Amino acid sequence: MKTLNIIGCGRVGRTLARLWHEANVFEIQDVLTRSFSSSHQAVEFIGQGNAIHAYDALGDAEVTLIATTDEAISLVAKKLVEAGKVRKEMIVFHTSGALSSRILKISEDKGAFVASVHPLMSFADLKLSMASFPGSYCCMEGNAFACAVLEGAFQKIGGQVFTISHEHKTLYHAASVLASNYVVTLMEAACQAYQRSGVDHCLAEKIVSSLVNNAVKNVTTLGASAALTGPLKRGEHSIVETHEQALRQWNEKAGCFYKAATQLTTELFGLPHSQFNVPPV
């Protein structure tokens, strides 16, 4: 087993570290967070490791995970170098979805192998994260040696690893947000629109969940093109326009979103354009 130090050990760091510990993938060595008390809590949850209060107190490890917020990664990498905790041929990686391994160049300049691995799942609750991680997709990019080691480490705890180039990390993350966060926004907007039309709140939530689950099932089993339904697919553009107008009367931004979604859907699926000349948003 390789030794692992962790900088920033919130829900992501704790989940990964405990899974690795239980699967005998890494020997968890030192944990450093914003406060010694939180480091101690992390170690207790993981079941292995030492709570550390400063960068200088970190022991020599073969792998270092930076699991902080995105804004802190660059600073953490700098502090590790300044404390002399980065050496040749060690692995330094982070778990940010938005940032590539290029943010760790200062470590790479010291001879470290750098990478990023982003698990595509929610870490809102530790118990749920532990249970749901197996089978989750993990996006990886960076140095070939680091990626080879980390691919094995994530696969041993059930991660399904795929790779991209660091140049495409931002687009990749934007796609992830579209598929996750904004689905939540869309569901809430639909739920509120239902309520405005007179549907009870609890019933609206059930309807929205049913529609979304059915759409996801159809896309998964039939493919996106076959799963697409509704007035736009049928070419009923007058109905689409009345939808937009009704939404704008209720919420201007929802109306704009509907129009943008209509235009994008038309382009993505090669549908006939509306015969009405409606100026773009």
ChimeraX attribute file (.defattr): number of C-alpha atoms within 10 A of each C-alpha:
attribute: neighborCount
match mode: 1-to-1
recipient: residues
	/A:1	9
	/A:2	13
	/A:3	16
	/A:4	24
	/A:5	25
	/A:6	28
	/A:7	25
	/A:8	25
	/A:9	25
	/A:10	18
	/A:11	19
	/A:12	22
	/A:13	23
	/A:14	26
	/A:15	24
	/A:16	21
	/A:17	28
	/A:18	21
	/A:19	22
	/A:20	20
	/A:21	18
	/A:22	15
	/A:23	12
	/A:24	15
	/A:25	19
	/A:26	20
	/A:27	20
	/A:28	25
	/A:29	23
	/A:30	24
	/A:31	31
	/A:32	25
	/A:33	22
	/A:34	13
	/A:35	13
	/A:36	15
	/A:37	13
	/A:38	18
	/A:39	25
	/A:40	19
	/A:41	16
	/A:42	27
	/A:43	24
	/A:44	15
	/A:45	14
	/A:46	21
	/A:47	15
	/A:48	18
	/A:49	21
	/A:50	19
	/A:51	24
	/A:52	23
	/A:53	19
	/A:54	14
	/A:55	19
	/A:56	13
	/A:57	13
	/A:58	22
	/A:59	15
	/A:60	17
	/A:61	21
	/A:62	21
	/A:63	26
	/A:64	24
	/A:65	22
	/A:66	25
	/A:67	24
	/A:68	22
	/A:69	12
	/A:70	16
	/A:71	10
	/A:72	12
	/A:73	22
	/A:74	17
	/A:75	13
	/A:76	18
	/A:77	23
	/A:78	16
	/A:79	15
	/A:80	19
	/A:81	17
	/A:82	12
	/A:83	13
	/A:84	14
	/A:85	19
	/A:86	28
	/A:87	20
	/A:88	13
	/A:89	16
	/A:90	20
	/A:91	26
	/A:92	27
	/A:93	30
	/A:94	27
	/A:95	25
	/A:96	22
	/A:97	22
	/A:98	15
	/A:99	19
	/A:100	25
	/A:101	25
	/A:102	17
	/A:103	19
	/A:104	26
	/A:105	16
	/A:106	17
	/A:107	25
	/A:108	23
	/A:109	14
	/A:110	15
	/A:111	15
	/A:112	23
	/A:113	26
	/A:114	30
	/A:115	27
	/A:116	30
	/A:117	25
	/A:118	20
	/A:119	22
	/A:120	17
	/A:121	15
	/A:122	15
	/A:123	19
	/A:124	10
	/A:125	11
	/A:126	16
	/A:127	11
	/A:128	12
	/A:129	18
	/A:130	18
	/A:131	10
	/A:132	14
	/A:133	23
	/A:134	16
	/A:135	12
	/A:136	17
	/A:137	18
	/A:138	23
	/A:139	22
	/A:140	28
	/A:141	24
	/A:142	22
	/A:143	17
	/A:144	12
	/A:145	14
	/A:146	22
	/A:147	22
	/A:148	12
	/A:149	13
	/A:150	20
	/A:151	20
	/A:152	14
	/A:153	18
	/A:154	23
	/A:155	16
	/A:156	16
	/A:157	21
	/A:158	17
	/A:159	20
	/A:160	18
	/A:161	20
	/A:162	12
	/A:163	13
	/A:164	12
	/A:165	12
	/A:166	17
	/A:167	12
	/A:168	11
	/A:169	21
	/A:170	14
	/A:171	11
	/A:172	17
	/A:173	18
	/A:174	13
	/A:175	11
	/A:176	16
	/A:177	14
	/A:178	13
	/A:179	11
	/A:180	14
	/A:181	10
	/A:182	12
	/A:183	13
	/A:184	12
	/A:185	12
	/A:186	16
	/A:187	17
	/A:188	15
	/A:189	15
	/A:190	17
	/A:191	23
	/A:192	18
	/A:193	18
	/A:194	18
	/A:195	16
	/A:196	12
	/A:197	10
	/A:198	10
	/A:199	15
	/A:200	13
	/A:201	14
	/A:202	10
	/A:203	13
	/A:204	20
	/A:205	18
	/A:206	11
	/A:207	16
	/A:208	18
	/A:209	14
	/A:210	12
	/A:211	12
	/A:212	14
	/A:213	12
	/A:214	13
	/A:215	16
	/A:216	15
	/A:217	13
	/A:218	16
	/A:219	15
	/A:220	11
	/A:221	11
	/A:222	12
	/A:223	12
	/A:224	14
	/A:225	13
	/A:226	10
	/A:227	15
	/A:228	17
	/A:229	11
	/A:230	10
	/A:231	13
	/A:232	21
	/A:233	15
	/A:234	11
	/A:235	15
	/A:236	12
	/A:237	18
	/A:238	13
	/A:239	13
	/A:240	17
	/A:241	19
	/A:242	11
	/A:243	15
	/A:244	19
	/A:245	17
	/A:246	14
	/A:247	19
	/A:248	17
	/A:249	11
	/A:250	15
	/A:251	13
	/A:252	14
	/A:253	12
	/A:254	19
	/A:255	20
	/A:256	17
	/A:257	16
	/A:258	20
	/A:259	22
	/A:260	14
	/A:261	12
	/A:262	18
	/A:263	16
	/A:264	12
	/A:265	15
	/A:266	16
	/A:267	12
	/A:268	10
	/A:269	12
	/A:270	10
	/A:271	14
	/A:272	13
	/A:273	14
	/A:274	16
	/A:275	9
	/A:276	9
	/A:277	7
	/A:278	9
	/A:279	5
	/A:280	8
	/A:281	8
